[in-house]
Amino acid sequence: MKRVDALITGAVPKDWMDRLDSFSESDDHTAIIVNAEMVHGMVHIESAVEHAERAFSQKMNRSRDLEVETILYLTGERRIEKALEMSAPGDRNVVIAVDCDVRQVMDVLGTTGEEVPSKTDGTLDAIERTALLDIDK
C-alpha cells in the first residue's frame, strides 16, 4: 500500500483545485481534499485508499483516477457525481496526501492543519451519513 497521510484544516482557497492539479502533475503526487464530515479517522482514509488501489489493480475501478476512486470509498457512494457532491470541501476539510508529504500539500494550499485521529467515536449519526443502508434507530 502507498504511504498515506492527512491533516484537518479549515476552509480552502477558492482556487484549491487548480493548485492541487499543478502540484499533482508536477511530480505525479496524489492529493485529495474532502469535507471533514465524510472522514471517520485515519483508519477510514487508509482503508479507502487501499480499496481504491485494489480496484485499479483488479480493473474494477469506476473512475479514471485514484483521487475520485478514493472519494467513492470514503463516501460509500457508487455514483461519482453524488460522491463528489457529498465530499465537496466546506468550512472544515481533510487534506489527504498519497505517496507525498501532506505538509507540502498544505504549503501549496497556503493553509495549516491538525492531525486526523486514528478513529472517530463512530456515533450512529456519523455512520448513518455514509452508510449504504438505512440504520434502524
MARZA-829772 format. One record per atom (N, C-alpha, C, O): residue in one letter; x, y, z. Coordinates in steps of 0.05 Angstrom, whole numbers, padded with zeros to 5 digits, always signed. Layout:
! MARZA-829772
AXYZ/...
! end
This chain:
! MARZA-829772
M+00017-00024+00000/M+00000+00000+00000/M+00017+00025+00000/M+00039+00025+00012/K+00008+00045-00013/K+00022+00071-00014/K+00021+00084+00013/K+00004+00079+00030/R+00040+00102+00018/R+00041+00118+00043/R+00018+00138+00042/R+00015+00153+00022/V+00003+00140+00064/V-00020+00158+00065/V-00017+00175+00090/V-00011+00165+00111/D-00022+00201+00087/D-00021+00220+00109/D-00044+00240+00105/D-00053+00244+00083/A-00053+00252+00127/A-00076+00271+00124/A-00075+00290+00147/A-00065+00285+00169/L-00086+00314+00142/L-00089+00334+00163/L-00117+00347+00160/L-00128+00349+00138/I-00127+00356+00183/I-00153+00370+00183/I-00146+00400+00180/I-00128+00410+00193/T-00161+00414+00164/T-00157+00443+00160/T-00184+00456+00158/T-00205+00443+00157/G-00184+00483+00158/G-00208+00498+00155/G-00215+00500+00126/G-00209+00483+00110/A-00228+00522+00119/A-00235+00527+00091/A-00210+00529+00074/A-00189+00538+00083/V-00213+00520+00049/V-00191+00521+00030/V-00195+00544+00010/V-00218+00553+00006/P-00173+00553-00003/P-00176+00575-00022/P-00195+00568-00045/P-00198+00544-00052/K-00207+00588-00057/K-00226+00583-00079/K-00213+00569-00103/K-00226+00554-00117/D-00187+00573-00107/D-00173+00561-00129/D-00159+00535-00121/D-00139+00527-00133/W-00169+00522-00100/W-00156+00497-00090/W-00152+00476-00111/W-00132+00462-00111/M-00172+00473-00129/M-00170+00452-00149/M-00147+00457-00169/M-00132+00439-00176/D-00144+00482-00177/D-00121+00489-00195/D-00094+00485-00181/D-00075+00474-00192/R-00093+00492-00155/R-00068+00489-00140/R-00061+00459-00138/R-00038+00451-00141/L-00081+00442-00132/L-00076+00414-00129/L-00069+00401-00156/L-00051+00384-00157/D-00082+00410-00177/D-00076+00399-00204/D-00047+00404-00211/D-00033+00386-00220/S-00037+00428-00207/S-00009+00434-00214/S+00010+00419-00196/S+00031+00411-00205/F+00003+00416-00170/F+00020+00401-00152/F+00021+00372-00160/F+00043+00360-00161/S-00002+00360-00165/S-00003+00331-00172/S+00011+00325-00198/S+00025+00305-00201/E+00008+00343-00218/E+00021+00338-00244/E+00051+00342-00243/E+00065+00329-00258/S+00061+00359-00225/S+00089+00365-00224/S+00106+00341-00217/S+00129+00338-00227/D+00097+00324-00200/D+00113+00301-00191/D+00097+00275-00188/D+00106+00257-00174/D+00074+00274-00202/D+00057+00250-00200/D+00049+00244-00172/D+00049+00221-00163/H+00041+00265-00157/H+00031+00262-00130/H+00001+00258-00130/H-00012+00266-00150/T-00010+00248-00109/T-00039+00246-00106/T-00047+00262-00081/T-00038+00255-00059/A-00063+00282-00085/A-00073+00298-00063/A-00103+00301-00066/A-00113+00306-00088/I-00117+00298-00043/I-00146+00298-00044/I-00156+00316-00021/I-00145+00316+00001/I-00176+00332-00026/I-00189+00348-00005/I-00218+00339-00004/I-00232+00339-00024/V-00227+00333+00020/V-00255+00325+00024/V-00266+00339+00049/V-00251+00346+00067/N-00292+00342+00050/N-00305+00353+00073/N-00300+00334+00097/N-00302+00310+00095/A-00293+00346+00119/A-00285+00331+00143/A-00308+00313+00153/A-00303+00293+00167/E-00333+00320+00147/E-00355+00303+00156/E-00355+00276+00143/E-00368+00257+00153/M-00341+00273+00121/M-00340+00247+00107/M-00318+00229+00117/M-00317+00205+00109/V-00301+00239+00135/V-00278+00223+00144/V-00282+00215+00174/V-00289+00232+00191/H-00278+00190+00179/H-00281+00179+00206/H-00255+00169+00217/H-00254+00148+00230/G-00233+00183+00211/G-00207+00177+00222/G-00188+00166+00201/G-00195+00160+00179/M-00162+00164+00210/M-00141+00155+00191/M-00146+00126+00182/M-00140+00120+00159/V-00157+00109+00199/V-00163+00082+00191/V-00182+00082+00167/V-00179+00067+00148/H-00202+00099+00168/H-00222+00102+00146/H-00208+00111+00121/H-00213+00101+00099/I-00190+00131+00123/I-00176+00142+00100/I-00158+00120+00088/I-00159+00116+00063/E-00142+00107+00104/E-00124+00086+00095/E-00139+00064+00081/E-00130+00054+00060/S-00162+00056+00092/S-00178+00035+00080/S-00189+00044+00053/S-00189+00028+00034/A-00198+00069+00051/A-00209+00079+00025/A-00187+00079+00004/A-00193+00071-00019/V-00163+00088+00011/V-00141+00088-00008/V-00134+00059-00017/V-00129+00054-00040/E-00133+00042+00003/E-00126+00013-00003/E-00147+00001-00022/E-00140-00013-00041/H-00172+00006-00016/H-00193-00005-00033/H-00192+00007-00061/H-00197-00007-00081/A-00187+00033-00063/A-00185+00046-00089/A-00161+00034-00105/A-00164+00029-00129/E-00138+00030-00092/E-00115+00018-00106/E-00122-00010-00115/E-00115-00018-00138/R-00136-00025-00098/R-00143-00052-00106/R-00162-00052-00130/R-00160-00069-00147/A-00181-00034-00130/A-00200-00032-00152/A-00185-00027-00178/A-00192-00039-00199/F-00164-00010-00178/F-00149-00006-00202/F-00132-00031-00210/F-00131-00038-00233/S-00120-00043-00190/S-00103-00067-00196/S-00120-00090-00207/S-00110-00106-00223/Q-00145-00092-00198/Q-00163-00113-00207/Q-00181-00104-00231/Q-00199-00119-00239/K-00175-00080-00241/K-00191-00068-00263/K-00221-00067-00257/K-00238-00072-00274/M-00227-00061-00232/M-00255-00058-00223/M-00262-00029-00216/M-00283-00024-00205/N-00244-00011-00223/N-00248+00017-00216/N-00271+00029-00231/N-00276+00021-00254/R-00285+00048-00219/R-00307+00062-00231/R-00298+00089-00243/R-00312+00100-00260/S-00275+00099-00233/S-00266+00125-00242/S-00239+00123-00257/S-00228+00101-00260/R-00230+00145-00267/R-00205+00145-00282/R-00180+00151-00265/R-00158+00147-00274/D-00184+00160-00240/D-00161+00167-00224/D-00164+00159-00195/D-00187+00155-00185/L-00142+00157-00181/L-00142+00148-00153/L-00157+00167-00135/L-00170+00159-00116/E-00155+00193-00141/E-00169+00213-00124/E-00199+00207-00123/E-00210+00206-00101/V-00211+00205-00146/V-00240+00201-00147/V-00248+00173-00136/V-00268+00171-00122/E-00232+00153-00143/E-00238+00126-00133/E-00237+00126-00102/E-00253+00113-00089/T-00217+00140-00091/T-00215+00141-00062/T-00240+00155-00050/T-00250+00147-00029/I-00249+00176-00063/I-00273+00190-00053/I-00297+00172-00054/I-00314+00173-00036/L-00299+00155-00074/L-00322+00136-00075/L-00321+00118-00051/L-00342+00113-00039/Y-00298+00109-00043/Y-00296+00091-00019/Y-00299+00107+00006/Y-00310+00096+00026/L-00290+00131+00008/L-00294+00148+00032/L-00324+00153+00037/L-00332+00151+00060/T-00338+00158+00016/T-00367+00165+00020/T-00385+00141+00020/T-00408+00142+00030/G-00375+00118+00010/G-00393+00094+00008/G-00413+00097-00014/G-00433+00082-00015/E-00408+00115-00032/E-00427+00121-00054/E-00417+00108-00079/E-00392+00107-00084/R-00434+00098-00096/R-00426+00085-00121/R-00426+00104-00145/R-00412+00100-00164/R-00442+00126-00142/R-00444+00145-00164/R-00424+00167-00160/R-00423+00180-00139/I-00407+00171-00180/I-00385+00191-00178/I-00396+00219-00172/I-00387+00232-00154/E-00416+00227-00187/E-00427+00254-00183/E-00437+00258-00155/E-00432+00279-00143/K-00451+00239-00144/K-00462+00240-00117/K-00439+00240-00096/K-00440+00256-00077/A-00419+00224-00100/A-00396+00223-00082/A-00381+00249-00081/A-00374+00259-00060/L-00377+00261-00104/L-00364+00287-00105/L-00380+00309-00092/L-00369+00327-00079/E-00406+00308-00096/E-00424+00327-00083/E-00423+00324-00052/E-00421+00343-00038/M-00424+00299-00043/M-00424+00293-00014/M-00398+00302-00001/M-00397+00311+00022/S-00376+00300-00015/S-00349+00305-00004/S-00338+00332-00010/S-00316+00338-00003/A-00354+00349-00023/A-00345+00376-00031/A-00334+00391-00007/A-00346+00391+00015/P-00311+00404-00010/P-00299+00419+00012/P-00319+00440+00024/P-00335+00452+00009/G-00316+00443+00050/G-00333+00463+00064/G-00317+00479+00083/G-00294+00487+00077/D-00327+00485+00107/D-00313+00501+00127/D-00292+00485+00141/D-00272+00497+00151/R-00295+00459+00142/R-00275+00441+00155/R-00270+00418+00137/R-00288+00404+00128/N-00244+00414+00130/N-00237+00394+00109/N-00214+00377+00118/N-00200+00383+00138/V-00210+00355+00104/V-00187+00338+00108/V-00171+00338+00082/V-00182+00333+00060/V-00145+00343+00085/V-00127+00342+00062/V-00112+00315+00064/V-00100+00310+00084/I-00115+00299+00043/I-00103+00272+00042/I-00080+00273+00022/I-00083+00282-00001/A-00057+00262+00030/A-00034+00260+00012/A-00026+00231+00010/A-00023+00217+00030/V-00023+00222-00015/V-00016+00194-00020/V+00012+00194-00034/V+00015+00206-00055/D+00031+00181-00021/D+00059+00180-00030/D+00072+00207-00033/D+00089+00211-00051/C+00064+00226-00016/C+00077+00252-00015/C+00073+00263+00013/C+00056+00253+00028/D+00087+00284+00019/D+00085+00296+00046/D+00061+00315+00047/D+00058+00333+00031/V+00043+00309+00066/V+00018+00325+00068/V+00025+00354+00074/V+00009+00372+00066/R+00047+00360+00087/R+00055+00388+00093/R+00062+00403+00067/R+00057+00427+00065/Q+00072+00388+00047/Q+00077+00401+00021/Q+00050+00410+00008/Q+00048+00431-00003/V+00031+00393+00011/V+00004+00399+00000/V-00007+00423+00015/V-00019+00441+00002/M-00004+00424+00041/M-00014+00446+00057/M+00000+00472+00048/M-00013+00493+00047/D+00026+00471+00043/D+00040+00494+00033/D+00029+00504+00007/D+00026+00528+00003/V+00023+00486-00011/V+00012+00493-00038/V-00015+00507-00034/V-00022+00526-00048/L-00030+00497-00014/L-00057+00509-00009/L-00055+00535+00008/L-00074+00550+00010/G-00032+00539+00021/G-00028+00562+00038/G-00044+00560+00064/G-00055+00580+00073/T-00046+00537+00075/T-00061+00532+00099/T-00046+00514+00119/T-00025+00503+00111/T-00055+00512+00143/T-00043+00494+00163/T-00065+00474+00172/T-00088+00477+00165/G-00056+00454+00187/G-00075+00434+00196/G-00068+00421+00221/G-00047+00426+00233/E-00086+00403+00230/E-00081+00388+00254/E-00084+00358+00247/E-00096+00351+00227/E-00074+00341+00264/E-00074+00312+00259/E-00102+00301+00258/E-00120+00310+00272/V-00105+00281+00241/V-00131+00267+00239/V-00129+00244+00260/V-00110+00229+00259/P-00149+00241+00277/P-00148+00219+00297/P-00149+00192+00283/P-00158+00190+00260/S-00139+00172+00296/S-00139+00145+00285/S-00167+00136+00278/S-00172+00126+00256/K-00186+00140+00296/K-00214+00134+00292/K-00230+00156+00305/K-00222+00168+00324/T-00254+00160+00295/T-00273+00178+00308/T-00289+00161+00327/T-00286+00136+00328/D-00307+00173+00342/D-00323+00158+00361/D-00343+00140+00348/D-00355+00123+00362/G-00348+00143+00322/G-00366+00125+00308/G-00395+00128+00317/G-00410+00108+00317/T-00404+00152+00323/T-00431+00156+00331/T-00450+00147+00309/T-00442+00147+00286/L-00474+00140+00316/L-00493+00130+00297/L-00499+00150+00275/L-00501+00143+00252/D-00501+00176+00283/D-00507+00196+00262/D-00484+00198+00242/D-00489+00200+00218/A-00459+00197+00251/A-00436+00198+00233/A-00435+00174+00215/A-00430+00176+00191/I-00441+00151+00226/I-00441+00126+00210/I-00464+00127+00189/I-00460+00119+00166/E-00487+00136+00198/E-00510+00137+00180/E-00506+00155+00156/E-00516+00150+00135/R-00491+00177+00160/R-00486+00196+00138/R-00472+00182+00114/R-00476+00190+00091/T-00455+00162+00120/T-00440+00150+00098/T-00448+00120+00093/T-00436+00107+00076/A-00467+00111+00108/A-00475+00083+00105/A-00490+00079+00078/A-00504+00096+00068/L-00486+00055+00067/L-00501+00048+00043/L-00530+00040+00048/L-00547+00042+00030/L-00535+00031+00073/L-00562+00023+00080/L-00572+00040+00103/L-00557+00052+00118/D-00599+00043+00105/D-00610+00058+00127/D-00605+00043+00153/D-00605+00018+00153/I-00601+00057+00174/I-00597+00045+00200/I-00622+00049+00217/I-00631+00072+00220/D-00632+00028+00228/D-00656+00030+00246/D-00647+00040+00273/D-00628+00030+00284/K-00660+00061+00282/K-00653+00072+00308/K-00672+00063+00330/K-00669+00071+00353/
! end
